[in-house]
Amino acid sequence: MYSSHKLLIANRGEIAVRVIQACKDLAIRSVAIYADDDMASLHVKMADEAWALSGLTAKETYLDINKILAIAKKAQVTMIHPGYGFLSERADFAQAVLDAGLIWVGPPPKAIQQLGDKIQARKIAQSVGAPLVQGTAQPLQSAEEALKFAKQYGLPIAIKAAYGGGGRGLKVAWKLEEVASLYESAVREATAAFGRGECYVEQYLDKPRHIEAQILADQLGHIVVVGTRDCSLQRRNQKLVEEAPSPFISDDIYQQIVSSSIKLCRAVDYVGAGTVEYLLSQQNSKLSFLEVNTRLQVEHPVSEQTSGLDIVVEQIKIALGEPLSIQATPKTQTHAIEFRINAEDPARGFIPSFGQISKFMAPSGIGIRLDTGVFQGSEVSRHFDSLLAKLIVTGPTREIAIQRAKRALAAFEIEGVATVLPFHKAVLQHPDFVDEFKVHTRWIEQDFSHEYEVQQRSMIQDDHPFARFMIEIDGKLQQIGLPKEFLNFQSAQQHVKPIEEVKVFDEKALLAPISGVITAWKVEDNQMVEKGDVVAVMEAMKMEVQVTAHRSGQIKQLAQIHQNYSNDEKIAEIHAV
């Protein structure tokens, strides 16, 4: 039944691998696409076919609709699955796929458009009686409007990209004097990430939990909440740990989530997989609708483990017009926790770490699942998201799941790039997470403190390890691409220079936390600063990163704004006085 189909995955990394696995289960042929850096990646190796996007950056590759559709035509595919991120929530991409006569594995373009507009989504949520905090009904025209809202409804406030998600274009203002600068920052970040800078503002719940409902809806009108998840452990509004079902919530809160999620999705004739997200105040148990993600979530595996469903297979079957395999929320018999394994350095504020993975030894045993997009020898590109893999641990109770997680994380070894494994190990020792569940969306920044050892890293010396040439075959001009180490008769190991330790030998030196552009200095030259003060802002990969003082003293600025600086490059000195 399914073998007549051929599916292109418009994505990369672990989610592309996940979709390929679902295709294999259904006997559907899979087609991978790849940027130059991804030529030797796992999803390329696993797919039945792989086609080059011929470029380095996201804009040149996974965000290029015309390139992807051209490959789809050449490869003669019948379906396209967008994964998450990139074009997954672009209504114009969904429509272009349908206009090309292909099956779109995702919600209808109209639903994506309605719910992707965060202001419109708020209006829909309000119309169906979903719980909501105060917010603006239209995009802001200026920072002054944001300031007016803050004065009327009080602080803190959240300034959000109207057409964004994933934490990009989201800023939280705690003081009136920072509202204007944060509004401008949110607009810049939203423009860079989504091509549109419109922002709105709403009340921000202090120390809230992040709770969500996994939705599945078929083309026949059936909508089911597969289960709930807690995703409160975040840094910079990016999730690190997720679990299902959401623990320690009342039946009343649970019923509000289930009921309002179904009503909201029904209001827009939703089809496919989706996630309705909420914030829950720990102080007064106030629940507020946040947004709808019209795609497959990174954290979908915990819902699969607790429901027994294959959500990706369900997505494909729904796209082919089949009914849902379930008609009601499945009874949960287990508890599952997902740990995102990002190539980020906890010792240096979770900055991305790039290079080659020299060792990748994954855990195994009962209750252990690993969704990975890498293997030993994989190269972690600076051009894309830092997510390497996801460790999903399942047990009959939350307590047993935590014990299994401790075992699994102790056995997990990754070398060559810095990872968040030390963070996960530390979290599982903290009573706020293990015993009392006092975690919230700002818990990592506000309440969690841990000293991490500096991890060994490798560094990619060549930013363009791939070369393309024209060659004539049977009288027809063709383009071929070859790794440069092949041309130079060098091994991939020679391509990577190990760095034994990452240390600041000059105690005065303030180093750039990422490779990127300094967009602003937050302090004056020669000003006195305290350790932990935000002294500058850098931008990379469409995200703004705060640069903090590593010591107290008098700062001497060395770097210029709007200039590029490399990771670990000295941008200032802080002299003790």
C-alpha positions as CSV (number, residue, x, y, z in Angstrom):
1,M,0.0,0.0,0.0
2,Y,2.7,2.4,0.9
3,S,5.5,1.1,-1.3
4,S,4.3,3.2,-4.3
5,H,5.3,6.3,-2.4
6,K,8.6,8.1,-2.2
7,L,9.2,10.7,0.6
8,L,11.6,13.6,0.7
9,I,12.8,14.8,4.1
10,A,13.3,18.6,4.0
11,N,15.6,18.6,7.0
12,R,18.8,17.2,8.4
13,G,20.3,15.6,11.6
14,E,18.4,13.4,14.0
15,I,14.9,14.4,12.9
16,A,15.8,13.4,9.3
17,V,17.0,10.1,10.6
18,R,13.8,9.7,12.6
19,V,11.6,10.2,9.5
20,I,13.7,7.8,7.4
21,Q,13.2,5.1,10.1
22,A,9.4,5.7,9.9
23,C,9.6,5.4,6.1
24,K,11.5,2.1,6.4
25,D,8.8,0.8,8.7
26,L,6.2,1.6,6.1
27,A,8.3,0.4,3.1
28,I,8.3,4.0,1.7
29,R,11.5,5.0,-0.2
30,S,13.2,7.9,1.4
31,V,15.1,10.8,-0.1
32,A,17.6,12.9,1.9
33,I,18.9,16.4,1.0
34,Y,22.1,17.8,2.3
35,A,24.3,20.9,2.6
36,D,28.0,20.6,1.8
37,D,28.8,20.1,5.5
38,D,26.3,17.2,5.7
39,M,27.6,15.2,2.8
40,A,28.9,12.4,5.1
41,S,26.1,12.7,7.7
42,L,24.0,9.9,9.1
43,H,20.8,10.9,7.5
44,V,22.5,10.9,4.1
45,K,23.9,7.4,4.7
46,M,20.5,6.0,5.8
47,A,18.3,7.3,3.1
48,D,17.5,5.4,-0.1
49,E,18.7,8.4,-2.1
50,A,20.5,11.6,-1.3
51,W,20.6,14.9,-3.3
52,A,22.9,17.8,-2.9
53,L,21.7,21.3,-2.0
54,S,25.0,22.8,-3.0
55,G,25.6,25.3,-0.3
56,L,26.9,25.9,3.2
57,T,24.4,28.0,5.1
58,A,20.8,27.4,6.0
59,K,19.7,30.1,3.6
60,E,21.6,28.5,0.8
61,T,20.2,25.0,1.5
62,Y,17.5,23.9,3.8
63,L,15.6,27.2,3.6
64,D,15.7,27.4,-0.2
65,I,12.2,26.3,-1.3
66,N,13.0,26.4,-5.0
67,K,16.0,24.1,-4.6
68,I,14.1,21.6,-2.5
69,L,11.1,21.5,-4.9
70,A,13.5,21.1,-7.9
71,I,15.1,18.1,-6.2
72,A,11.7,16.7,-5.4
73,K,10.8,16.8,-9.1
74,K,14.1,15.2,-10.2
75,A,13.8,12.5,-7.6
76,Q,10.2,11.9,-8.5
77,V,8.9,11.9,-4.9
78,T,5.3,11.8,-4.0
79,M,5.5,13.3,-0.4
80,I,7.5,15.8,1.6
81,H,8.0,15.8,5.3
82,P,9.5,19.0,6.8
83,G,10.7,17.7,10.2
84,Y,11.0,20.6,12.7
85,G,12.7,24.0,12.3
86,F,13.7,25.3,8.9
87,L,10.6,25.4,6.7
88,S,8.3,23.3,8.9
89,E,6.1,26.1,9.9
90,R,6.1,28.1,6.6
91,A,2.7,28.2,5.1
92,D,4.2,29.3,1.7
93,F,6.3,26.1,1.7
94,A,3.4,23.9,2.5
95,Q,1.3,25.5,-0.3
96,A,4.2,25.3,-2.8
97,V,4.5,21.5,-2.1
98,L,0.7,21.1,-2.7
99,D,0.8,23.3,-5.8
100,A,3.6,21.0,-7.1
101,G,1.1,18.1,-6.9
102,L,2.8,16.5,-3.9
103,I,1.5,15.3,-0.6
104,W,2.4,17.6,2.3
105,V,3.0,15.7,5.6
106,G,1.8,18.5,7.9
107,P,-1.1,20.8,8.7
108,P,-3.0,22.7,6.0
109,P,-1.3,26.0,4.9
110,K,-4.2,28.0,6.2
111,A,-3.9,26.5,9.7
112,I,-0.1,27.1,9.7
113,Q,-0.7,30.7,8.7
114,Q,-3.4,31.3,11.3
115,L,-1.5,29.7,14.2
116,G,1.9,30.9,13.1
117,D,0.7,34.4,13.5
118,K,1.0,34.6,17.3
119,I,-1.4,37.5,17.6
120,Q,-4.0,35.7,15.5
121,A,-3.4,32.6,17.5
122,R,-4.1,34.5,20.7
123,K,-7.4,35.8,19.2
124,I,-8.4,32.2,18.3
125,A,-7.5,31.0,21.8
126,Q,-9.6,33.7,23.3
127,S,-12.5,32.9,21.1
128,V,-12.6,29.3,22.3
129,G,-12.2,30.2,26.0
130,A,-8.6,29.1,26.4
131,P,-6.9,30.6,29.5
132,L,-4.9,33.7,28.6
133,V,-2.9,36.5,30.3
134,Q,-3.2,40.1,29.1
135,G,-1.5,40.9,25.7
136,T,-1.6,43.3,22.8
137,A,-4.1,42.6,20.0
138,Q,-1.9,44.0,17.2
139,P,1.8,44.1,16.5
140,L,3.6,46.9,18.2
141,Q,4.7,49.9,16.1
142,S,7.3,51.2,18.5
143,A,9.2,50.6,21.8
144,E,7.0,53.3,23.3
145,E,3.9,51.1,22.9
146,A,5.7,48.3,24.7
147,L,6.6,50.7,27.5
148,K,3.0,51.9,27.7
149,F,1.8,48.3,28.1
150,A,4.3,47.6,30.9
151,K,3.2,50.6,32.8
152,Q,-0.5,49.6,32.4
153,Y,-0.3,45.9,33.3
154,G,3.0,45.8,35.2
155,L,6.3,43.9,34.9
156,P,7.6,41.5,33.9
157,I,6.5,41.5,30.2
158,A,7.4,39.3,27.3
159,I,8.2,40.8,23.9
160,K,7.7,38.1,21.3
161,A,8.1,37.7,17.6
162,A,4.7,37.5,16.0
163,Y,5.9,35.1,13.3
164,G,8.5,33.2,15.2
165,G,9.1,30.4,17.7
166,G,11.8,28.3,19.3
167,G,12.9,31.1,21.7
168,R,14.1,33.4,18.8
169,G,12.8,36.9,19.0
170,L,11.7,36.5,22.6
171,K,12.8,39.0,25.3
172,V,11.7,39.4,28.9
173,A,11.8,42.9,30.4
174,W,12.0,43.1,34.2
175,K,12.7,46.8,34.4
176,L,11.1,49.7,32.7
177,E,14.4,51.2,31.6
178,E,15.3,48.0,29.6
179,V,12.0,47.7,27.7
180,A,13.0,49.9,24.8
181,S,16.4,48.2,24.2
182,L,14.9,44.7,24.5
183,Y,12.1,45.6,22.1
184,E,14.7,46.6,19.5
185,S,16.7,43.4,20.2
186,A,13.6,41.3,19.7
187,V,12.8,43.0,16.4
188,R,16.4,42.5,15.1
189,E,16.4,38.8,16.1
190,A,12.9,38.2,14.6
191,T,13.9,39.8,11.4
192,A,17.1,37.7,11.2
193,A,15.4,34.4,12.1
194,F,12.1,34.7,10.3
195,G,12.4,37.5,7.8
196,R,9.7,39.6,9.7
197,G,10.3,41.8,12.7
198,E,6.7,42.4,14.0
199,C,6.5,41.8,17.7
200,Y,3.7,41.8,20.3
201,V,3.8,41.9,24.1
202,E,2.1,40.1,26.9
203,Q,2.3,39.7,30.6
204,Y,5.1,37.3,31.7
205,L,4.4,34.8,34.4
206,D,7.3,34.8,36.8
207,K,8.8,31.4,37.4
208,P,6.2,29.5,35.3
209,R,6.3,25.9,34.2
210,H,6.1,25.1,30.5
211,I,3.5,22.5,29.8
212,E,2.2,21.3,26.5
213,A,-0.3,19.0,24.8
214,Q,0.6,16.7,21.9
215,I,-2.1,16.8,19.3
216,L,-3.0,14.4,16.5
217,A,-5.8,15.2,14.1
218,D,-6.9,13.3,10.9
219,Q,-8.7,14.5,7.8
220,L,-11.9,13.0,9.0
221,G,-12.4,15.4,11.9
222,H,-10.9,13.3,14.7
223,I,-8.7,15.2,17.2
224,V,-6.9,13.5,20.1
225,V,-4.6,14.7,22.8
226,V,-2.0,12.0,22.9
227,G,-0.7,13.3,26.2
228,T,1.0,16.1,28.1
229,R,4.6,17.1,28.5
230,D,6.6,19.3,30.9
231,C,9.4,21.3,29.2
232,S,10.3,23.7,31.9
233,L,14.1,23.0,32.0
234,Q,15.3,25.7,29.5
235,R,18.1,28.1,28.9
236,R,17.7,31.1,26.8
237,N,14.1,29.9,26.1
238,Q,15.6,26.7,24.5
239,K,14.5,23.4,26.0
240,L,17.0,21.0,27.4
241,V,14.9,18.4,29.3
242,E,11.4,17.3,28.6
243,E,9.2,14.6,30.2
244,A,5.8,13.0,29.8
245,P,3.3,12.9,31.3
246,S,3.6,16.4,32.9
247,P,4.2,15.6,36.6
248,F,2.6,17.2,39.6
249,I,-0.4,19.0,37.9
250,S,-3.9,19.0,39.2
251,D,-6.8,17.2,37.4
252,D,-8.4,20.6,36.9
253,I,-5.3,22.0,35.1
254,Y,-5.0,18.8,33.0
255,Q,-8.7,19.0,31.9
256,Q,-8.2,22.7,31.0
257,I,-5.2,21.8,28.8
258,V,-7.0,18.9,27.0
259,S,-10.3,20.7,26.5
260,S,-8.9,24.0,25.2
261,S,-6.3,22.3,23.0
262,I,-9.0,20.3,21.2
263,K,-11.2,23.4,20.8
264,L,-8.4,25.5,19.5
265,C,-7.3,22.9,16.9
266,R,-10.9,22.3,15.8
267,A,-11.4,26.1,15.3
268,V,-8.8,26.1,12.5
269,D,-9.6,22.7,11.0
270,Y,-6.2,21.3,12.1
271,V,-4.8,18.2,10.5
272,G,-1.6,16.3,11.5
273,A,0.7,16.5,14.5
274,G,0.9,19.6,16.5
275,T,1.6,20.9,20.0
276,V,-0.4,23.4,22.1
277,E,1.8,25.1,24.6
278,Y,0.9,26.7,28.0
279,L,2.6,28.4,30.9
280,L,1.6,27.5,34.4
281,S,2.4,29.8,37.3
282,Q,3.7,28.0,40.3
283,Q,2.7,30.8,42.6
284,N,-1.1,30.9,41.9
285,S,-1.6,28.0,39.5
286,K,-2.7,30.4,36.8
287,L,-2.7,28.7,33.3
288,S,-2.1,30.7,30.2
289,F,-2.1,29.7,26.5
290,L,1.3,30.3,24.9
291,E,1.3,29.2,21.3
292,V,0.7,26.4,18.9
293,N,3.6,24.7,17.1
294,T,2.3,23.4,13.8
295,R,4.8,20.7,13.3
296,L,6.5,17.7,14.9
297,Q,8.2,18.7,18.1
298,V,11.8,17.8,19.1
299,E,10.4,16.2,22.3
300,H,7.8,14.0,20.5
301,P,9.6,10.8,21.6
302,V,8.5,11.1,25.3
303,S,4.9,11.1,24.1
304,E,5.6,8.1,21.9
305,Q,7.1,6.2,24.9
306,T,4.1,6.9,27.1
307,S,1.4,6.4,24.5
308,G,2.8,3.5,22.5
309,L,2.2,5.5,19.3
310,D,4.7,6.1,16.4
311,I,3.8,9.8,15.9
312,V,5.8,10.1,12.7
313,V,4.1,7.1,11.2
314,E,0.7,8.6,12.2
315,Q,1.7,11.8,10.5
316,I,2.4,10.0,7.2
317,K,-0.8,7.9,7.4
318,I,-2.9,11.1,8.2
319,A,-1.3,12.8,5.1
320,L,-2.5,9.8,3.1
321,G,-6.1,10.2,4.3
322,E,-6.2,7.4,6.9
323,P,-8.0,7.8,10.2
324,L,-6.2,8.1,13.5
325,S,-5.2,4.7,15.0
326,I,-6.6,6.0,18.4
327,Q,-9.8,7.8,19.2
328,A,-9.1,8.9,22.8
329,T,-6.1,9.8,25.0
330,P,-4.2,6.6,25.7
331,K,-3.9,5.6,29.4
332,T,-0.3,6.3,30.5
333,Q,1.5,3.3,32.0
334,T,5.0,4.7,32.0
335,H,7.1,7.9,32.6
336,A,9.6,9.1,30.0
337,I,12.3,11.8,30.2
338,E,14.2,13.2,27.2
339,F,17.6,14.8,27.5
340,R,18.7,16.9,24.5
341,I,22.4,16.2,23.8
342,N,23.6,19.5,22.4
343,A,27.1,20.4,21.3
344,E,27.2,23.2,23.8
345,D,29.7,24.1,26.6
346,P,28.0,24.4,30.0
347,A,31.2,25.8,31.5
348,R,31.0,28.8,29.2
349,G,27.3,29.6,29.2
350,F,26.1,26.9,26.8
351,I,27.9,28.4,23.8
352,P,27.9,26.2,20.7
353,S,30.9,23.9,20.2
354,F,31.9,22.8,16.7
355,G,34.4,20.3,15.4
356,Q,34.7,16.5,14.9
357,I,33.3,13.9,17.3
358,S,36.3,11.7,18.1
359,K,34.3,9.4,20.4
360,F,30.6,8.6,20.6
361,M,29.8,5.8,23.0
362,A,26.0,5.6,23.6
363,P,24.3,3.9,26.6
364,S,22.1,0.9,26.3
365,G,19.9,-1.4,28.4
366,I,16.2,-1.5,29.4
367,G,14.3,1.7,29.1
368,I,16.9,3.4,27.0
369,R,16.2,5.0,23.5
370,L,18.6,7.1,21.6
371,D,17.6,9.2,18.6
372,T,20.8,10.4,17.0
373,G,21.9,12.3,13.9
374,V,25.6,11.7,14.5
375,F,28.2,8.9,15.0
376,Q,31.9,8.7,15.8
377,G,33.7,10.7,13.2
378,S,30.8,13.0,12.5
379,E,31.6,16.7,12.0
380,V,29.5,19.2,13.9
381,S,29.0,22.2,11.6
382,R,29.0,25.8,12.8
383,H,26.2,26.6,10.3
384,F,23.4,24.6,11.9
385,D,21.7,23.8,15.2
386,S,23.8,22.2,17.9
387,L,21.5,19.3,18.6
388,L,23.4,16.0,18.2
389,A,21.1,13.4,19.7
390,K,18.3,12.8,22.2
391,L,18.5,10.4,25.1
392,I,15.0,9.1,26.0
393,V,14.7,7.1,29.2
394,T,11.5,5.3,30.2
395,G,10.4,3.6,33.4
396,P,7.2,2.4,35.1
397,T,7.5,5.5,37.4
398,R,9.2,8.8,37.4
399,E,11.5,7.7,40.1
400,I,12.7,4.6,38.2
401,A,13.1,6.7,35.0
402,I,15.4,9.1,36.9
403,Q,17.5,6.2,38.2
404,R,17.8,4.7,34.7
405,A,18.7,8.2,33.4
406,K,21.5,8.4,35.9
407,R,22.8,5.1,34.7
408,A,22.5,6.0,31.0
409,L,24.2,9.4,31.4
410,A,27.1,7.9,33.4
411,A,27.7,5.5,30.4
412,F,27.3,8.2,27.7
413,E,30.7,9.3,26.3
414,I,31.2,12.0,23.7
415,E,34.6,13.5,22.9
416,G,35.9,16.0,20.4
417,V,33.2,18.6,21.0
418,A,31.8,20.0,24.3
419,T,28.3,18.7,25.2
420,V,25.7,19.3,27.8
421,L,26.1,15.8,29.3
422,P,27.7,17.3,32.5
423,F,24.6,19.6,32.9
424,H,22.2,16.7,32.7
425,K,24.2,14.7,35.2
426,A,24.2,17.7,37.6
427,V,20.4,18.2,37.2
428,L,19.7,14.6,38.2
429,Q,21.4,15.3,41.5
430,H,19.3,18.4,42.3
431,P,16.3,18.0,44.6
432,D,14.4,20.8,42.8
433,F,14.1,18.5,39.8
434,V,14.3,15.0,41.4
435,D,12.2,15.5,44.6
436,E,10.2,18.7,44.8
437,F,9.9,19.7,41.2
438,K,10.5,23.4,41.8
439,V,11.9,23.9,38.3
440,H,10.6,26.7,36.0
441,T,11.6,28.2,32.7
442,R,14.3,30.5,34.3
443,W,15.4,28.0,36.9
444,I,18.8,27.3,35.2
445,E,19.6,31.0,35.1
446,Q,18.2,32.0,38.5
447,D,18.3,29.0,40.8
448,F,20.7,26.5,39.5
449,S,24.4,26.8,40.2
450,H,27.1,24.3,39.3
451,E,30.8,24.4,38.5
452,Y,31.6,22.5,35.3
453,E,35.0,21.2,34.2
454,V,36.3,22.6,30.9
455,Q,35.8,20.0,28.2
456,Q,38.3,19.1,25.5
457,R,37.2,20.2,22.0
458,S,38.4,20.0,18.4
459,M,38.4,22.8,16.0
460,I,37.6,22.8,12.3
461,Q,40.4,24.6,10.5
462,D,38.8,24.8,7.0
463,D,35.4,26.4,6.8
464,H,35.0,25.1,3.2
465,P,36.0,21.4,3.3
466,F,34.1,20.7,0.1
467,A,35.0,21.5,-3.5
468,R,32.9,21.3,-6.7
469,F,34.0,20.8,-10.3
470,M,32.5,20.5,-13.7
471,I,33.1,17.3,-15.6
472,E,31.9,16.0,-19.0
473,I,30.2,12.5,-19.0
474,D,29.0,11.0,-22.2
475,G,29.1,14.5,-23.8
476,K,27.0,16.1,-21.0
477,L,28.4,18.6,-18.6
478,Q,27.9,17.5,-15.0
479,Q,28.9,19.0,-11.6
480,I,30.7,16.8,-9.1
481,G,31.7,17.5,-5.5
482,L,34.6,16.1,-3.6
483,P,35.9,16.5,0.0
484,K,39.1,18.5,0.0
485,E,40.9,16.0,2.1
486,F,40.3,13.5,-0.7
487,L,41.9,15.8,-3.2
488,N,44.8,16.5,-0.9
489,F,45.1,12.8,0.0
490,Q,44.6,13.6,3.6
491,S,42.5,11.8,6.1
492,A,39.6,13.4,7.9
493,Q,41.6,13.1,11.1
494,Q,44.3,15.3,9.7
495,H,41.6,17.8,8.9
496,V,40.9,18.4,12.6
497,K,43.3,19.9,15.0
498,P,42.8,18.8,18.6
499,I,42.9,21.3,21.3
500,E,43.8,19.7,24.6
501,E,42.3,22.3,26.8
502,V,40.3,25.5,26.5
503,K,41.7,27.8,29.1
504,V,42.0,31.6,29.5
505,F,45.7,32.0,30.2
506,D,45.4,35.8,30.4
507,E,43.3,36.3,33.4
508,K,42.4,39.8,32.2
509,A,41.1,38.6,28.8
510,L,37.4,38.6,28.1
511,L,36.9,36.2,25.2
512,A,34.1,36.1,22.6
513,P,31.7,33.3,23.7
514,I,30.8,32.5,20.1
515,S,31.9,33.3,16.5
516,G,29.8,36.2,15.5
517,V,29.3,40.0,15.3
518,I,29.3,42.3,18.3
519,T,26.1,44.3,17.9
520,A,26.4,46.5,21.0
521,W,28.5,47.3,24.0
522,K,26.3,47.6,27.2
523,V,29.0,49.4,29.2
524,E,31.2,52.3,28.6
525,D,35.0,51.9,28.0
526,N,36.9,52.0,31.3
527,Q,33.7,51.5,33.3
528,M,33.8,49.4,36.5
529,V,31.9,46.1,36.1
530,E,31.0,43.3,38.4
531,K,31.5,39.6,37.6
532,G,28.4,38.4,35.7
533,D,27.4,41.8,34.4
534,V,26.2,41.9,30.8
535,V,28.9,44.0,29.0
536,A,28.1,43.3,25.3
537,V,25.8,41.5,22.9
538,M,26.9,39.3,20.1
539,E,24.9,37.8,17.3
540,A,25.4,34.4,15.5
541,M,23.1,31.9,13.9
542,K,20.2,34.4,14.2
543,M,20.4,34.4,18.0
544,E,21.7,37.2,20.2
545,V,24.0,36.0,23.0
546,Q,24.9,38.1,26.0
547,V,28.6,38.5,26.8
548,T,29.1,38.6,30.6
549,A,32.1,39.8,32.6
550,H,34.3,36.9,33.8
551,R,35.6,38.9,36.7
552,S,35.1,42.3,38.5
553,G,37.2,45.3,37.6
554,Q,37.7,48.0,35.0
555,I,36.8,47.1,31.5
556,K,39.0,48.1,28.5
557,Q,37.1,47.5,25.2
558,L,39.2,46.1,22.3
559,A,36.6,45.0,19.8
560,Q,34.5,47.1,17.5
561,I,30.7,46.8,17.0
562,H,29.5,45.4,13.7
563,Q,32.8,43.5,13.3
564,N,33.2,39.7,13.2
565,Y,35.1,37.9,15.9
566,S,36.0,34.3,16.3
567,N,35.1,32.1,19.3
568,D,37.7,32.5,22.1
569,E,39.1,35.7,20.5
570,K,39.9,38.5,23.0
571,I,37.4,41.3,22.7
572,A,38.2,43.2,26.0
573,E,40.3,43.2,29.1
574,I,39.0,43.5,32.7
575,H,41.7,44.9,35.0
576,A,41.4,44.3,38.7
577,V,41.5,47.5,40.8
